Amino acid sequence: MVLLENDSFLTELTRLFQKCRTSGSVAITLKKYDGRTKPVPRKGQQESYEPADNKCLLRASDGKKKISTVVSTKEVIKFQMAYSNLLRAHMDGLKKKDKKSKSKKTKATQ
Amino acid sequence: MPYYQTWEEFARAAEKLYLTAPMKVRVVLKYRHCDGNLRIKVTDDAVCLQYKTDQAQDVKKIEKLHGKLMRLMVSKESGAMETD
């Protein structure tokens, strides 16, 4: 799992989308992150980390390559704008509803 | 695993689930360009809410919900709802 800076993550995510245009899927996961860098100890309350409340973890994968990044409050506005544009630009293979309803019947793979 | 039929129900349930368990809930987006569909899942590992679509109009809705949840996660929540 590669942890990247926000900008590098967006670049790599673009590449993932481009790679998967002919086959495969892009999976993106979003989760609130409290900043812990060590696994939770089994016994004893060794809470050596300070729980941070203002971060989230974003992961992306195409099944083979995995990338991730941490976004905090300061970066979220800029990141979210770039990220939304990215999603909207790449998720363009879906059917558009037009009145004449020229929907192609996609072959259902079973 | 139930797939919601309407976006509104899914969005409401997803936000509600996140607000009840912000640390546990994760959002998963899966996009397949070759099949032309998009799925979104919101789960706290006990309850699982899913929505799938092949419509371009839903991309914007999904991306907006995703952004909204992202902003909720990075904001310091003292209270659940942002009033004012």
N, CA and C atoms of all chains as a GROMACS GRO file, in nm:
protein
  582
    1MET      N    1   0.087  -0.120   0.000
    1MET     CA    2   0.000   0.000   0.000
    1MET      C    3   0.089   0.122   0.000
    2VAL      N    4   0.071   0.206  -0.097
    2VAL     CA    5   0.156   0.324  -0.109
    2VAL      C    6   0.084   0.444  -0.053
    3LEU      N    7   0.143   0.508   0.047
    3LEU     CA    8   0.084   0.630   0.103
    3LEU      C    9   0.143   0.749   0.031
    4LEU      N   10   0.057   0.829  -0.030
    4LEU     CA   11   0.105   0.940  -0.112
    4LEU      C   12   0.057   1.074  -0.057
    5GLU      N   13   0.116   1.180  -0.112
    5GLU     CA   14   0.064   1.314  -0.086
    5GLU      C   15  -0.065   1.331  -0.166
    6ASN      N   16  -0.146   1.429  -0.127
    6ASN     CA   17  -0.275   1.447  -0.193
    6ASN      C   18  -0.262   1.462  -0.344
    7ASP      N   19  -0.165   1.544  -0.388
    7ASP     CA   20  -0.152   1.566  -0.532
    7ASP      C   21  -0.108   1.441  -0.606
    8SER      N   22  -0.011   1.370  -0.547
    8SER     CA   23   0.035   1.247  -0.612
    8SER      C   24  -0.076   1.144  -0.617
    9PHE      N   25  -0.158   1.142  -0.510
    9PHE     CA   26  -0.269   1.049  -0.507
    9PHE      C   27  -0.364   1.077  -0.623
   10LEU      N   28  -0.394   1.204  -0.646
   10LEU     CA   29  -0.485   1.239  -0.755
   10LEU      C   30  -0.426   1.200  -0.890
   11THR      N   31  -0.296   1.221  -0.905
   11THR     CA   32  -0.230   1.183  -1.031
   11THR      C   33  -0.240   1.032  -1.053
   12GLU      N   34  -0.206   0.957  -0.949
   12GLU     CA   35  -0.210   0.812  -0.960
   12GLU      C   36  -0.353   0.762  -0.981
   13LEU      N   37  -0.448   0.828  -0.918
   13LEU     CA   38  -0.588   0.787  -0.934
   13LEU      C   39  -0.632   0.807  -1.079
   14THR      N   40  -0.587   0.918  -1.138
   14THR     CA   41  -0.616   0.941  -1.280
   14THR      C   42  -0.562   0.826  -1.364
   15ARG      N   43  -0.439   0.786  -1.330
   15ARG     CA   44  -0.378   0.676  -1.406
   15ARG      C   45  -0.456   0.547  -1.389
   16LEU      N   46  -0.505   0.522  -1.268
   16LEU     CA   47  -0.584   0.401  -1.243
   16LEU      C   48  -0.709   0.400  -1.330
   17PHE      N   49  -0.776   0.514  -1.336
   17PHE     CA   50  -0.897   0.523  -1.417
   17PHE      C   51  -0.864   0.498  -1.564
   18GLN      N   52  -0.754   0.555  -1.611
   18GLN     CA   53  -0.719   0.538  -1.751
   18GLN      C   54  -0.685   0.394  -1.782
   19LYS      N   55  -0.616   0.329  -1.688
   19LYS     CA   56  -0.578   0.190  -1.709
   19LYS      C   57  -0.699   0.099  -1.718
   20CYS      N   58  -0.804   0.131  -1.641
   20CYS     CA   59  -0.918   0.040  -1.629
   20CYS      C   60  -1.030   0.071  -1.727
   21ARG      N   61  -1.002   0.148  -1.831
   21ARG     CA   62  -1.110   0.182  -1.922
   21ARG      C   63  -1.156   0.061  -2.003
   22THR      N   64  -1.068  -0.030  -2.032
   22THR     CA   65  -1.110  -0.143  -2.115
   22THR      C   66  -1.153  -0.263  -2.032
   23SER      N   67  -1.097  -0.277  -1.914
   23SER     CA   68  -1.140  -0.389  -1.832
   23SER      C   69  -1.107  -0.358  -1.686
   24GLY      N   70  -1.171  -0.422  -1.597
   24GLY     CA   71  -1.139  -0.405  -1.456
   24GLY      C   72  -1.219  -0.294  -1.390
   25SER      N   73  -1.203  -0.282  -1.259
   25SER     CA   74  -1.278  -0.181  -1.185
   25SER      C   75  -1.184  -0.099  -1.100
   26VAL      N   76  -1.230   0.021  -1.065
   26VAL     CA   77  -1.155   0.107  -0.974
   26VAL      C   78  -1.236   0.114  -0.845
   27ALA      N   79  -1.174   0.076  -0.734
   27ALA     CA   80  -1.244   0.079  -0.606
   27ALA      C   81  -1.184   0.189  -0.522
   28ILE      N   82  -1.268   0.276  -0.468
   28ILE     CA   83  -1.221   0.385  -0.384
   28ILE      C   84  -1.288   0.373  -0.249
   29THR      N   85  -1.208   0.381  -0.142
   29THR     CA   86  -1.263   0.369  -0.007
   29THR      C   87  -1.233   0.496   0.070
   30LEU      N   88  -1.332   0.540   0.149
   30LEU     CA   89  -1.317   0.662   0.228
   30LEU      C   90  -1.351   0.629   0.372
   31LYS      N   91  -1.264   0.669   0.466
   31LYS     CA   92  -1.291   0.637   0.606
   31LYS      C   93  -1.231   0.745   0.696
   32LYS      N   94  -1.300   0.771   0.807
   32LYS     CA   95  -1.248   0.869   0.903
   32LYS      C   96  -1.122   0.811   0.967
   33TYR      N   97  -1.024   0.898   0.987
   33TYR     CA   98  -0.893   0.853   1.035
   33TYR      C   99  -0.855   0.932   1.158
   34ASP      N  100  -0.805   0.860   1.261
   34ASP     CA  101  -0.771   0.933   1.383
   34ASP      C  102  -0.622   0.947   1.403
   35GLY      N  103  -0.544   0.915   1.303
   35GLY     CA  104  -0.401   0.945   1.310
   35GLY      C  105  -0.315   0.841   1.376
   36ARG      N  106  -0.368   0.722   1.400
   36ARG     CA  107  -0.284   0.624   1.468
   36ARG      C  108  -0.188   0.561   1.368
   37THR      N  109  -0.063   0.543   1.412
   37THR     CA  110   0.036   0.483   1.323
   37THR      C  111   0.076   0.345   1.370
   38LYS      N  112   0.034   0.308   1.491
   38LYS     CA  113   0.068   0.175   1.542
   38LYS      C  114  -0.060   0.095   1.560
   39PRO      N  115  -0.054  -0.037   1.543
   39PRO     CA  116  -0.175  -0.116   1.562
   39PRO      C  117  -0.224  -0.113   1.706
   40VAL      N  118  -0.353  -0.138   1.722
   40VAL     CA  119  -0.412  -0.134   1.856
   40VAL      C  120  -0.352  -0.246   1.940
   41PRO      N  121  -0.298  -0.217   2.057
   41PRO     CA  122  -0.234  -0.321   2.139
   41PRO      C  123  -0.338  -0.417   2.195
   42ARG      N  124  -0.301  -0.548   2.202
   42ARG     CA  125  -0.398  -0.648   2.247
   42ARG      C  126  -0.427  -0.632   2.395
   43LYS      N  127  -0.320  -0.622   2.475
   43LYS     CA  128  -0.342  -0.608   2.620
   43LYS      C  129  -0.282  -0.476   2.665
   44GLY      N  130  -0.339  -0.421   2.765
   44GLY     CA  131  -0.283  -0.298   2.820
   44GLY      C  132  -0.320  -0.179   2.735
   45GLN      N  133  -0.351  -0.069   2.801
   45GLN     CA  134  -0.396   0.046   2.725
   45GLN      C  135  -0.277   0.137   2.697
   46GLN      N  136  -0.202   0.098   2.594
   46GLN     CA  137  -0.086   0.181   2.563
   46GLN      C  138  -0.123   0.281   2.456
   47GLU      N  139  -0.204   0.377   2.492
   47GLU     CA  140  -0.245   0.473   2.389
   47GLU      C  141  -0.139   0.580   2.375
   48SER      N  142  -0.040   0.549   2.294
   48SER     CA  143   0.070   0.644   2.279
   48SER      C  144   0.042   0.746   2.171
   49TYR      N  145  -0.067   0.734   2.098
   49TYR     CA  146  -0.096   0.830   1.993
   49TYR      C  147  -0.202   0.927   2.043
   50GLU      N  148  -0.202   1.045   1.984
   50GLU     CA  149  -0.305   1.142   2.019
   50GLU      C  150  -0.415   1.132   1.916
   51PRO      N  151  -0.535   1.097   1.957
   51PRO     CA  152  -0.642   1.083   1.856
   51PRO      C  153  -0.673   1.217   1.791
   52ALA      N  154  -0.651   1.222   1.662
   52ALA     CA  155  -0.683   1.343   1.587
   52ALA      C  156  -0.821   1.328   1.527
   53ASP      N  157  -0.895   1.438   1.523
   53ASP     CA  158  -1.034   1.426   1.484
   53ASP      C  159  -1.060   1.477   1.343
   54ASN      N  160  -0.958   1.531   1.279
   54ASN     CA  161  -0.987   1.606   1.157
   54ASN      C  162  -0.922   1.547   1.033
   55LYS      N  163  -0.911   1.414   1.027
   55LYS     CA  164  -0.848   1.355   0.910
   55LYS      C  165  -0.935   1.243   0.855
   56CYS      N  166  -0.916   1.218   0.724
   56CYS     CA  167  -0.981   1.101   0.668
   56CYS      C  168  -0.882   1.032   0.574
   57LEU      N  169  -0.904   0.904   0.559
   57LEU     CA  170  -0.816   0.820   0.479
   57LEU      C  171  -0.887   0.784   0.350
   58LEU      N  172  -0.817   0.801   0.238
   58LEU     CA  173  -0.874   0.765   0.109
   58LEU      C  174  -0.786   0.659   0.048
   59ARG      N  175  -0.848   0.549   0.004
   59ARG     CA  176  -0.770   0.444  -0.061
   59ARG      C  177  -0.826   0.420  -0.199
   60ALA      N  178  -0.741   0.378  -0.291
   60ALA     CA  179  -0.790   0.344  -0.424
   60ALA      C  180  -0.712   0.224  -0.475
   61SER      N  181  -0.780   0.143  -0.556
   61SER     CA  182  -0.714   0.024  -0.608
   61SER      C  183  -0.779  -0.018  -0.738
   62ASP      N  184  -0.698  -0.082  -0.824
   62ASP     CA  185  -0.756  -0.138  -0.946
   62ASP      C  186  -0.752  -0.289  -0.938
   63GLY      N  187  -0.733  -0.341  -0.817
   63GLY     CA  188  -0.724  -0.486  -0.800
   63GLY      C  189  -0.581  -0.528  -0.783
   64LYS      N  190  -0.489  -0.456  -0.848
   64LYS     CA  191  -0.348  -0.492  -0.836
   64LYS      C  192  -0.272  -0.384  -0.761
   65LYS      N  193  -0.282  -0.262  -0.814
   65LYS     CA  194  -0.207  -0.152  -0.754
   65LYS      C  195  -0.291  -0.083  -0.647
   66LYS      N  196  -0.229  -0.051  -0.534
   66LYS     CA  197  -0.302   0.015  -0.425
   66LYS      C  198  -0.235   0.148  -0.393
   67ILE      N  199  -0.317   0.250  -0.376
   67ILE     CA  200  -0.263   0.379  -0.334
   67ILE      C  201  -0.352   0.434  -0.223
   68SER      N  202  -0.295   0.526  -0.144
   68SER     CA  203  -0.375   0.585  -0.038
   68SER      C  204  -0.322   0.723  -0.005
   69THR      N  205  -0.407   0.801   0.061
   69THR     CA  206  -0.366   0.933   0.105
   69THR      C  207  -0.448   0.973   0.226
   70VAL      N  208  -0.394   1.065   0.305
   70VAL     CA  209  -0.465   1.117   0.421
   70VAL      C  210  -0.502   1.262   0.391
   71VAL      N  211  -0.627   1.297   0.414
   71VAL     CA  212  -0.672   1.435   0.392
   71VAL      C  213  -0.712   1.494   0.525
   72SER      N  214  -0.664   1.615   0.553
   72SER     CA  215  -0.704   1.680   0.677
   72SER      C  216  -0.782   1.807   0.644
   73THR      N  217  -0.833   1.872   0.747
   73THR     CA  218  -0.921   1.986   0.727
   73THR      C  219  -0.859   2.092   0.637
   74LYS      N  220  -0.728   2.116   0.654
   74LYS     CA  221  -0.667   2.225   0.577
   74LYS      C  222  -0.664   2.194   0.428
   75GLU      N  223  -0.655   2.063   0.396
   75GLU     CA  224  -0.641   2.028   0.256
   75GLU      C  225  -0.772   1.992   0.189
   76VAL      N  226  -0.875   1.972   0.271
   76VAL     CA  227  -0.995   1.910   0.217
   76VAL      C  228  -1.061   1.993   0.107
   77ILE      N  229  -1.061   2.125   0.123
   77ILE     CA  230  -1.133   2.207   0.025
   77ILE      C  231  -1.069   2.192  -0.112
   78LYS      N  232  -0.937   2.212  -0.113
   78LYS     CA  233  -0.864   2.203  -0.241
   78LYS      C  234  -0.873   2.062  -0.297
   79PHE      N  235  -0.852   1.965  -0.210
   79PHE     CA  236  -0.852   1.826  -0.254
   79PHE      C  237  -0.987   1.786  -0.308
   80GLN      N  238  -1.092   1.827  -0.238
   80GLN     CA  239  -1.225   1.783  -0.277
   80GLN      C  240  -1.265   1.838  -0.413
   81MET      N  241  -1.223   1.961  -0.443
   81MET     CA  242  -1.254   2.019  -0.573
   81MET      C  243  -1.188   1.939  -0.684
   82ALA      N  244  -1.058   1.914  -0.666
   82ALA     CA  245  -0.985   1.840  -0.767
   82ALA      C  246  -1.040   1.698  -0.779
   83TYR      N  247  -1.072   1.639  -0.666
   83TYR     CA  248  -1.120   1.503  -0.663
   83TYR      C  249  -1.256   1.490  -0.732
   84SER      N  250  -1.348   1.584  -0.705
   84SER     CA  251  -1.479   1.578  -0.771
   84SER      C  252  -1.465   1.592  -0.921
   85ASN      N  253  -1.378   1.685  -0.965
   85ASN     CA  254  -1.358   1.701  -1.108
   85ASN      C  255  -1.306   1.573  -1.171
   86LEU      N  256  -1.215   1.509  -1.099
   86LEU     CA  257  -1.157   1.384  -1.148
   86LEU      C  258  -1.264   1.278  -1.164
   87LEU      N  259  -1.346   1.260  -1.062
   87LEU     CA  260  -1.450   1.158  -1.067
   87LEU      C  261  -1.545   1.185  -1.182
   88ARG      N  262  -1.590   1.311  -1.191
   88ARG     CA  263  -1.687   1.343  -1.295
   88ARG      C  264  -1.627   1.326  -1.434
   89ALA      N  265  -1.499   1.357  -1.448
   89ALA     CA  266  -1.436   1.346  -1.579
   89ALA      C  267  -1.421   1.201  -1.620
   90HIS      N  268  -1.390   1.113  -1.526
   90HIS     CA  269  -1.360   0.976  -1.562
   90HIS      C  270  -1.480   0.883  -1.558
   91MET      N  271  -1.579   0.915  -1.476
   91MET     CA  272  -1.693   0.823  -1.469
   91MET      C  273  -1.794   0.863  -1.574
   92ASP      N  274  -1.749   0.858  -1.699
   92ASP     CA  275  -1.836   0.906  -1.805
   92ASP      C  276  -1.888   0.794  -1.893
   93GLY      N  277  -1.867   0.669  -1.850
   93GLY     CA  278  -1.909   0.558  -1.933
   93GLY      C  279  -2.051   0.514  -1.906
   94LEU      N  280  -2.122   0.591  -1.825
   94LEU     CA  281  -2.256   0.548  -1.787
   94LEU      C  282  -2.359   0.599  -1.886
   95LYS      N  283  -2.477   0.538  -1.881
   95LYS     CA  284  -2.583   0.573  -1.977
   95LYS      C  285  -2.638   0.711  -1.946
   96LYS      N  286  -2.664   0.784  -2.054
   96LYS     CA  287  -2.726   0.914  -2.035
   96LYS      C  288  -2.873   0.901  -2.068
   97LYS      N  289  -2.957   0.959  -1.985
   97LYS     CA  290  -3.101   0.950  -2.010
   97LYS      C  291  -3.141   1.056  -2.110
   98ASP      N  292  -3.171   1.016  -2.233
   98ASP     CA  293  -3.229   1.116  -2.323
   98ASP      C  294  -3.370   1.074  -2.359
   99LYS      N  295  -3.446   1.167  -2.408
   99LYS     CA  296  -3.590   1.143  -2.428
   99LYS      C  297  -3.615   1.036  -2.532
  100LYS      N  298  -3.526   1.028  -2.633
  100LYS     CA  299  -3.547   0.928  -2.736
  100LYS      C  300  -3.511   0.789  -2.688
  101SER      N  301  -3.451   0.780  -2.571
  101SER     CA  302  -3.410   0.655  -2.506
  101SER      C  303  -3.338   0.561  -2.600
  102LYS      N  304  -3.220   0.607  -2.644
  102LYS     CA  305  -3.139   0.521  -2.729
  102LYS      C  306  -3.043   0.443  -2.640
  103SER      N  307  -3.098   0.360  -2.554
  103SER     CA  308  -3.008   0.290  -2.462
  103SER      C  309  -2.962   0.160  -2.524
  104LYS      N  310  -2.831   0.145  -2.528
  104LYS     CA  311  -2.776   0.020  -2.582
  104LYS      C  312  -2.796  -0.089  -2.480
  105LYS      N  313  -2.836  -0.204  -2.527
  105LYS     CA  314  -2.851  -0.314  -2.432
  105LYS      C  315  -2.715  -0.378  -2.414
  106THR      N  316  -2.659  -0.358  -2.293
  106THR     CA  317  -2.526  -0.415  -2.270
  106THR      C  318  -2.539  -0.564  -2.244
  107LYS      N  319  -2.441  -0.639  -2.291
  107LYS     CA  320  -2.448  -0.784  -2.272
  107LYS      C  321  -2.424  -0.815  -2.125
  108ALA      N  322  -2.513  -0.888  -2.066
  108ALA     CA  323  -2.496  -0.923  -1.926
  108ALA      C  324  -2.405  -1.044  -1.918
  109THR      N  325  -2.288  -1.027  -1.855
  109THR     CA  326  -2.197  -1.142  -1.842
  109THR      C  327  -2.238  -1.223  -1.722
  110GLN      N  328  -2.259  -1.352  -1.742
  110GLN     CA  329  -2.304  -1.433  -1.628
  110GLN      C  330  -2.194  -1.528  -1.583
  111MET      N  331  -2.774  -0.881   0.074
  111MET     CA  332  -2.729  -0.742   0.088
  111MET      C  333  -2.819  -0.653   0.002
  112PRO      N  334  -2.898  -0.570   0.063
  112PRO     CA  335  -3.000  -0.498  -0.012
  112PRO      C  336  -2.941  -0.381  -0.090
  113TYR      N  337  -2.986  -0.367  -0.213
  113TYR     CA  338  -2.954  -0.250  -0.293
  113TYR      C  339  -3.074  -0.156  -0.287
  114TYR      N  340  -3.048  -0.032  -0.251
  114TYR     CA  341  -3.157   0.064  -0.244
  114TYR      C  342  -3.209   0.096  -0.384
  115GLN      N  343  -3.340   0.119  -0.392
  115GLN     CA  344  -3.398   0.147  -0.522
  115GLN      C  345  -3.394   0.295  -0.556
  116THR      N  346  -3.402   0.379  -0.451
  116THR     CA  347  -3.400   0.522  -0.479
  116THR      C  348  -3.278   0.587  -0.415
  117TRP      N  349  -3.226   0.686  -0.487
  117TRP     CA  350  -3.107   0.752  -0.437
  117TRP      C  351  -3.135   0.826  -0.305
  118GLU      N  352  -3.254   0.890  -0.297
  118GLU     CA  353  -3.286   0.970  -0.178
  118GLU      C  354  -3.282   0.885  -0.052
  119GLU      N  355  -3.342   0.767  -0.060
  119GLU     CA  356  -3.342   0.680   0.059
  119GLU      C  357  -3.201   0.639   0.096
  120PHE      N  358  -3.125   0.604  -0.006
  120PHE     CA  359  -2.988   0.562   0.021
  120PHE      C  360  -2.908   0.674   0.086
  121ALA      N  361  -2.918   0.795   0.029
  121ALA     CA  362  -2.839   0.908   0.080
  121ALA      C  363  -2.875   0.939   0.225
  122ARG      N  364  -3.007   0.936   0.254
  122ARG     CA  365  -3.049   0.965   0.390
  122ARG      C  366  -2.997   0.860   0.487
  123ALA      N  367  -3.012   0.732   0.448
  123ALA     CA  368  -2.968   0.623   0.536
  123ALA      C  369  -2.817   0.626   0.556
  124ALA      N  370  -2.745   0.661   0.449
  124ALA     CA  371  -2.599   0.662   0.458
  124ALA      C  372  -2.551   0.769   0.554
  125GLU      N  373  -2.609   0.889   0.540
  125GLU     CA  374  -2.566   0.996   0.628
  125GLU      C  375  -2.600   0.965   0.773
  126LYS      N  376  -2.721   0.908   0.792
  126LYS     CA  377  -2.765   0.873   0.928
  126LYS      C  378  -2.668   0.771   0.988
  127LEU      N  379  -2.633   0.670   0.909
  127LEU     CA  380  -2.544   0.566   0.960
  127LEU      C  381  -2.409   0.624   0.997
  128TYR      N  382  -2.359   0.714   0.913
  128TYR     CA  383  -2.229   0.776   0.944
  128TYR      C  384  -2.236   0.853   1.075
  129LEU      N  385  -2.344   0.928   1.095
  129LEU     CA  386  -2.352   1.011   1.215
  129LEU      C  387  -2.364   0.927   1.342
  130THR      N  388  -2.417   0.806   1.330
  130THR     CA  389  -2.426   0.722   1.450
  130THR      C  390  -2.291   0.660   1.484
  131ALA      N  391  -2.205   0.635   1.384
  131ALA     CA  392  -2.078   0.568   1.413
  131ALA      C  393  -1.967   0.620   1.323
  132PRO      N  394  -1.926   0.744   1.341
  132PRO     CA  395  -1.830   0.804   1.246
  132PRO      C  396  -1.698   0.730   1.234
  133MET      N  397  -1.649   0.671   1.342
  133MET     CA  398  -1.519   0.604   1.331
  133MET      C  399  -1.529   0.471   1.261
  134LYS      N  400  -1.646   0.407   1.266
  134LYS     CA  401  -1.655   0.273   1.210
  134LYS      C  402  -1.696   0.273   1.063
  135VAL      N  403  -1.771   0.376   1.024
  135VAL     CA  404  -1.830   0.372   0.891
  135VAL      C  405  -1.725   0.397   0.783
  136ARG      N  406  -1.731   0.317   0.675
  136ARG     CA  407  -1.648   0.343   0.558
  136ARG      C  408  -1.738   0.345   0.434
  137VAL      N  409  -1.690   0.421   0.337
  137VAL     CA  410  -1.764   0.437   0.213
  137VAL      C  411  -1.682   0.376   0.101
  138VAL      N  412  -1.740   0.289   0.023
  138VAL     CA  413  -1.667   0.224  -0.086
  138VAL      C  414  -1.734   0.256  -0.219
  139LEU      N  415  -1.654   0.300  -0.314
  139LEU     CA  416  -1.704   0.333  -0.447
  139LEU      C  417  -1.639   0.237  -0.543
  140LYS      N  418  -1.718   0.171  -0.630
  140LYS     CA  419  -1.656   0.081  -0.727
  140LYS      C  420  -1.708   0.115  -0.866
  141TYR      N  421  -1.616   0.150  -0.953
  141TYR     CA  422  -1.654   0.194  -1.086
  141TYR      C  423  -1.599   0.098  -1.191
  142ARG      N  424  -1.686   0.051  -1.281
  142ARG     CA  425  -1.642  -0.034  -1.390
  142ARG      C  426  -1.677   0.033  -1.521
  143HIS      N  427  -1.576   0.082  -1.589
  143HIS     CA  428  -1.602   0.150  -1.715
  143HIS      C  429  -1.644   0.052  -1.822
  144CYS      N  430  -1.585  -0.068  -1.820
  144CYS     CA  431  -1.615  -0.167  -1.924
  144CYS      C  432  -1.760  -0.213  -1.917
  145ASP      N  433  -1.814  -0.221  -1.796
  145ASP     CA  434  -1.954  -0.260  -1.781
  145ASP      C  435  -2.047  -0.140  -1.774
  146GLY      N  436  -1.989  -0.024  -1.757
  146GLY     CA  437  -2.069   0.097  -1.748
  146GLY      C  438  -2.156   0.104  -1.626
  147ASN      N  439  -2.102   0.071  -1.509
  147ASN     CA  440  -2.182   0.088  -1.389
  147ASN      C  441  -2.097   0.135  -1.272
  148LEU      N  442  -2.169   0.186  -1.173
  148LEU     CA  443  -2.105   0.243  -1.055
  148LEU      C  444  -2.180   0.195  -0.933
  149ARG      N  445  -2.104   0.153  -0.830
  149ARG     CA  446  -2.170   0.109  -0.707
  149ARG      C  447  -2.113   0.187  -0.591
  150ILE      N  448  -2.200   0.215  -0.493
  150ILE     CA  449  -2.153   0.278  -0.371
  150ILE      C  450  -2.204   0.198  -0.254
  151LYS      N  451  -2.117   0.181  -0.154
  151LYS     CA  452  -2.155   0.103  -0.035
  151LYS      C  453  -2.114   0.183   0.088
  152VAL      N  454  -2.203   0.189   0.186
  152VAL     CA  455  -2.172   0.255   0.312
  152VAL      C  456  -2.198   0.151   0.421
  153THR      N  457  -2.096   0.122   0.502
  153THR     CA  458  -2.113   0.016   0.601
  153THR      C  459  -2.038   0.047   0.730
  154ASP      N  460  -2.090  -0.005   0.839
  154ASP     CA  461  -2.017   0.003   0.966
  154ASP      C  462  -1.982  -0.137   1.012
  155ASP      N  463  -1.974  -0.228   0.916
  155ASP     CA  464  -1.943  -0.370   0.939
  155ASP      C  465  -2.053  -0.443   1.012
  156ALA      N  466  -2.166  -0.377   1.036
  156ALA     CA  467  -2.281  -0.448   1.091
  156ALA      C  468  -2.399  -0.427   0.997
  157VAL      N  469  -2.415  -0.302   0.958
  157VAL     CA  470  -2.520  -0.266   0.863
  157VAL      C  471  -2.453  -0.231   0.730
  158CYS      N  472  -2.514  -0.273   0.621
  158CYS     CA  473  -2.454  -0.246   0.490
  158CYS      C  474  -2.558  -0.185   0.398
  159LEU      N  475  -2.530  -0.066   0.349
  159LEU     CA  476  -2.622   0.000   0.257
  159LEU      C  477  -2.556   0.009   0.121
  160GLN      N  478  -2.627  -0.030   0.017
  160GLN     CA  479  -2.567  -0.028  -0.116
  160GLN      C  480  -2.658   0.036  -0.217
  161TYR      N  481  -2.595   0.097  -0.318
  161TYR     CA  482  -2.669   0.154  -0.430
  161TYR      C  483  -2.589   0.133  -0.555
  162LYS      N  484  -2.654   0.088  -0.662
  162LYS     CA  485  -2.582   0.072  -0.787
  162LYS      C  486  -2.656   0.146  -0.896
  163THR      N  487  -2.582   0.190  -0.996
  163THR     CA  488  -2.643   0.264  -1.103
  163THR      C  489  -2.563   0.250  -1.232
  164ASP      N  490  -2.633   0.272  -1.344
  164ASP     CA  491  -2.563   0.280  -1.471
  164ASP      C  492  -2.598   0.411  -1.540
  165GLN      N  493  -2.652   0.505  -1.462
  165GLN     CA  494  -2.697   0.631  -1.519
  165GLN      C  495  -2.596   0.742  -1.493
  166ALA      N  496  -2.569   0.820  -1.597
  166ALA     CA  497  -2.472   0.928  -1.583
  166ALA      C  498  -2.518   1.033  -1.483
  167GLN      N  499  -2.649   1.053  -1.472
  167GLN     CA  500  -2.700   1.156  -1.382
  167GLN      C  501  -2.670   1.124  -1.236
  168ASP      N  502  -2.647   0.995  -1.206
  168ASP     CA  503  -2.620   0.959  -1.066
  168ASP      C  504  -2.476   0.984  -1.025
  169VAL      N  505  -2.388   0.999  -1.123
  169VAL     CA  506  -2.246   1.022  -1.089
  169VAL      C  507  -2.232   1.148  -1.005
  170LYS      N  508  -2.304   1.253  -1.047
  170LYS     CA  509  -2.294   1.380  -0.975
  170LYS      C  510  -2.346   1.364  -0.832
  171LYS      N  511  -2.459   1.290  -0.818
  171LYS     CA  512  -2.517   1.271  -0.685
  171LYS      C  513  -2.422   1.194  -0.595
  172ILE      N  514  -2.363   1.088  -0.652
  172ILE     CA  515  -2.273   1.005  -0.573
  172ILE      C  516  -2.150   1.084  -0.533
  173GLU      N  517  -2.100   1.162  -0.628
  173GLU     CA  518  -1.979   1.239  -0.599
  173GLU      C  519  -2.008   1.346  -0.495
  174LYS      N  520  -2.128   1.402  -0.496
  174LYS     CA  521  -2.164   1.502  -0.396
  174LYS      C  522  -2.175   1.440  -0.257
  175LEU      N  523  -2.237   1.323  -0.250
  175LEU     CA  524  -2.250   1.255  -0.121
  175LEU      C  525  -2.113   1.218  -0.067
  176HIS      N  526  -2.026   1.170  -0.156
  176HIS     CA  527  -1.892   1.133  -0.118
  176HIS      C  528  -1.819   1.253  -0.058
  177GLY      N  529  -1.831   1.368  -0.127
  177GLY     CA  530  -1.767   1.489  -0.079
  177GLY      C  531  -1.823   1.535   0.054
  178LYS      N  532  -1.954   1.520   0.069
  178LYS     CA  533  -2.019   1.561   0.193
  178LYS      C  534  -1.967   1.478   0.310
  179LEU      N  535  -1.958   1.345   0.288
  179LEU     CA  536  -1.908   1.258   0.395
  179LEU      C  537  -1.762   1.288   0.425
  180MET      N  538  -1.685   1.319   0.321
  180MET     CA  539  -1.544   1.352   0.342
  180MET      C  540  -1.533   1.475   0.431
  181ARG      N  541  -1.614   1.575   0.401
  181ARG     CA  542  -1.609   1.697   0.481
  181ARG      C  543  -1.655   1.672   0.624
  182LEU      N  544  -1.753   1.586   0.642
  182LEU     CA  545  -1.797   1.552   0.778
  182LEU      C  546  -1.684   1.487   0.855
  183MET      N  547  -1.608   1.402   0.786
  183MET     CA  548  -1.501   1.330   0.855
  183MET      C  549  -1.389   1.421   0.898
  184VAL      N  550  -1.358   1.525   0.820
  184VAL     CA  551  -1.246   1.611   0.859
  184VAL      C  552  -1.288   1.725   0.948
  185SER      N  553  -1.418   1.742   0.967
  185SER     CA  554  -1.458   1.853   1.053
  185SER      C  555  -1.460   1.804   1.196
  186LYS      N  556  -1.423   1.892   1.287
  186LYS     CA  557  -1.424   1.852   1.429
  186LYS      C  558  -1.568   1.857   1.475
  187GLU      N  559  -1.624   1.737   1.495
  187GLU     CA  560  -1.765   1.734   1.530
  187GLU      C  561  -1.784   1.749   1.679
  188SER      N  562  -1.834   1.864   1.718
  188SER     CA  563  -1.874   1.876   1.857
  188SER      C  564  -2.020   1.841   1.868
  189GLY      N  565  -2.095   1.884   1.763
  189GLY     CA  566  -2.235   1.843   1.755
  189GLY      C  567  -2.255   1.774   1.623
  190ALA      N  568  -2.352   1.692   1.610
  190ALA     CA  569  -2.369   1.615   1.488
  190ALA      C  570  -2.412   1.704   1.371
  191MET      N  571  -2.509   1.788   1.391
  191MET     CA  572  -2.562   1.869   1.280
  191MET      C  573  -2.499   2.006   1.280
  192GLU      N  574  -2.477   2.057   1.159
  192GLU     CA  575  -2.425   2.192   1.150
  192GLU      C  576  -2.541   2.286   1.132
  193THR      N  577  -2.579   2.354   1.237
  193THR     CA  578  -2.687   2.453   1.223
  193THR      C  579  -2.624   2.590   1.198
  194ASP      N  580  -2.701   2.686   1.172
  194ASP     CA  581  -2.666   2.824   1.130
  194ASP      C  582  -2.651   2.823   0.977
   0.00000   0.00000   0.00000
